[in-house]
């Protein structure tokens, strides 16, 4: 599962009935923010900044969880945990997987923007 439809419905219910404005705003913010956090992972990796890397993965995990981007959340959580103890260079393949997962989530979320 790429996107948890129950999470989408929960977000939809937070808006006015019959109006998906709130849901569209949340999706837009997510689609704009995650690429910035993915770039942060690369920056942190290049400077070997473990703390920044871990925070960036944590941020992706949290926003993905809120939106129901299951695969993205799972990979970000794994990166977050592994970044605390493993060399950041060892996480490059997983970070690439995370980028791919985000692209898949993006493809599923874009149609919800109307």
C-alpha positions in Angstrom: 0.0 0.0 0.0 1.4 3.4 -1.0 -1.3 5.6 0.5 -3.6 4.6 3.4 -7.0 5.7 2.2 -8.2 5.8 5.8 -5.7 8.5 6.6 -6.9 10.5 3.6 -10.5 10.1 4.7 -9.5 11.3 8.2 -7.9 14.4 6.8 -10.9 14.9 4.5 -13.2 14.8 7.6 -11.3 17.6 9.2 -12.5 20.0 6.5 -15.9 21.3 5.8 -18.3 18.6 4.5 -18.1 18.4 0.7 -15.1 20.7 0.6 -11.7 19.2 0.1 -9.8 22.5 0.5 -8.2 21.4 3.7 -7.1 18.0 2.3 -5.7 19.7 -0.8 -3.7 22.2 1.4 -2.2 19.3 3.4 -1.3 17.4 0.3 0.2 20.5 -1.3 2.3 21.2 1.8 3.5 17.6 1.9 4.4 17.5 -1.8 6.4 20.8 -1.4 8.1 19.9 1.8 9.3 16.3 1.3 11.6 17.2 -1.6 13.2 19.8 0.6 13.7 17.2 3.4 15.1 14.7 0.8 17.6 17.5 -0.3 18.4 18.0 3.4 19.3 14.3 3.6 21.8 14.7 0.8 23.2 17.9 2.4 23.6 16.1 5.8 25.2 13.1 4.1 27.7 15.3 2.2 28.7 17.1 5.4 28.4 13.9 7.5 26.0 15.7 9.8 24.3 12.8 11.6 22.0 14.9 13.7 20.7 16.8 10.7 20.3 13.6 8.8 18.3 12.0 11.6 16.1 15.1 12.1 15.4 15.2 8.3 14.4 11.5 8.2 12.2 12.1 11.3 10.4 15.0 9.7 9.7 12.9 6.5 8.5 10.1 8.7 6.1 12.3 10.7 4.5 14.1 7.7 4.2 10.9 5.8 2.5 9.2 8.7 0.0 12.1 9.0 -0.8 11.8 5.3 -0.9 8.0 5.2 2.1 7.6 2.9 2.9 4.2 4.3 5.9 3.2 2.3 7.6 6.6 2.6 6.9 6.6 6.4 8.4 3.1 6.8 11.6 3.9 4.9 12.0 7.2 6.6 11.6 5.5 10.0 14.3 3.0 9.1 16.6 5.7 7.9 16.0 7.7 11.1 16.9 4.7 13.3 19.8 3.5 11.3 21.3 7.0 11.0 21.8 7.1 14.7 24.4 4.3 14.6 25.5 3.5 11.1 27.8 5.5 8.8 25.6 7.7 6.7 27.4 6.5 3.6 25.9 3.1 4.2 22.4 4.5 4.0 22.6 5.8 0.4 20.7 2.9 -1.2 18.0 3.2 1.4 17.8 7.0 0.8 17.4 6.3 -2.9 14.6 3.9 -2.1 13.0 6.6 -0.1 13.1 9.0 -3.0 11.4 6.4 -5.2 8.7 5.7 -2.6 8.0 9.5 -2.4 7.6 9.6 -6.2 5.1 6.7 -6.0 3.2 8.5 -3.2 3.3 11.7 -5.2 1.8 10.0 -8.2 -1.1 8.7 -6.0 -1.7 12.1 -4.3 -1.6 14.4 -7.3 -5.1 13.3 -8.6 -6.5 14.3 -5.2 -5.5 17.9 -5.9 -8.3 18.1 -8.5 
